[in-house]
Amino acid sequence: MNKEFELLVKMNTTTLQDQTIWRKKYAEFKDIYKNKEVELNSLITKKNEIKLKVNKFNIFIETLKKGELITDFDEAIFNFNLEKAIVHKDKSITFKFYSGFETTIKAEE
């Protein structure tokens, strides 16, 4: 696409062009560029999220390698392993973990 755009600009500077057609083609390239830029930014965001998860996972692995037994609730470890929590209309909560484990806690009245 970049070469096509360069050719479009070069043709406009060296050859008499119908400016209405040229502007339309230029606008098409501009839209394509904007869409690709949005897509790139989305991919960069996803990449950074994955890097953050990898870093957290490596910290978790290092903690496990130390051989320390976890006997108390650890919020950091819980949050690290939790993929999502779904709150239902009946006020119960389903916890889904990255490991595939899933549990639902019923609300107490």
N, C-alpha and C positions, 0 to 999 in steps of 0.2 A: 504494500500500500504506500509506503514511504516514497518509492521510486515513481509511482503513479502521481503522487502529489507533487513531487519535484518537477515532473514532466509537465503537469498542468500549469504550474507557476512559470516555468521556462517558456512554454508555448505562449502564455499571456504576455510575456515581456518581449518576445521576439516576433510574434505573428499576430496580425489583427484577428481578434476573437469577438464573437458575439458575447457581450458582457453578461447578458441575461443567462445564457447557457453556462458560461464560465462560473458565475456566482452560484448557480444551482449546484453545479458539480463540486465547487469549493465547499458549499454548505454540507453536502453529503459527506465529504471527507472529514469535515469538522465534527459532524455528528458521530461518525465512526470513531474518530480519535477520542471524543469525550466518553463514549461508551467503553472503549478499551481502557481509558484512564480510570473510570469507576471500577471496572473489573479488576484492574491491577491493584487498586487501593484495597479492594475487598480481599484479594488474595494475600496482600501484605499483612492485613489485619489478621487473617486466619493463620498465616505463618507465625506471626508474633504470639498468637494465642497458643499455638502448638509448642513453640519454644518455651513459653512460660510453664506449660504442663510438663514438658520434658524436664525442666529445671526442678520443678516441685517433685516430680517422680524420682529424680536422682537424689534429692535430699532425703526423701522417704527411704530409698534403698540404702543409703549410707547409714541412716538411723537403724534400720533393720540389721545391717552388717555388724553394728556395734554389739548386737546380741542382747540388748536391753529388753526385758520383758515389760510389756505394756499392761499394767493392771488397772489403771484408772482411765476414765474417759479423757481423751485428748481431742480437743476441738479442732486443732490443726490437721490431725490425721483424719478425723471424720470428714471435715470439709474437703480435704484433698481427694478422698475416695468417693465422695458423693457426686454423682452425675447431676441429679435433680431431685427436688422434692415437690410432690404434687399435693395440693390441699384440695380436698373434695368438699362437696356441698354439705355433707354430714359432719364436717370438721375433722375427719380423719386425715392422716397424712401418709402418703406412700413415698418411701425413700427408695430411689434407684441408684445403685452404685455402679461404677465403671466395670467392676468384676462380673456384672450380670445379676448379682444378688439384689433382691427386691423384698421389702417388707412394708407392711401397712400397720400403722399405729392408730387404733380406734380412739376417738375423742371420748373423754370421760365427762359425764353430765354433772 
